[in-house]
Amino acid sequence: MLAVNKGDLLPRLDHRELRYLRDRLQSKGLRVLSAHAVCASSGQGVGDLVDAILPALGGRDVFVCGSVNVGKSTLVTAAAPHE
């Protein structure tokens, strides 16, 4: 799964841009099941992300990766009530 946090700060982030990001990652050898734009601070899109993650887990762990100040902890906190 690819989650683009702080999607509310981007002027335009629609399915075309998410597909482009997914395709770029796949061209680098990463397997991306789906891509989601979220805003962890407001909760926008977090429920949809969790709904996509849970069926794909199959008992596996989830890793949240990203640069400093991208909202990793905020995303995990926002996702917790949805599980």
Order of alpha helices (4+ residues) and beta strands (2+ residues): beta-alpha-beta-alpha-alpha
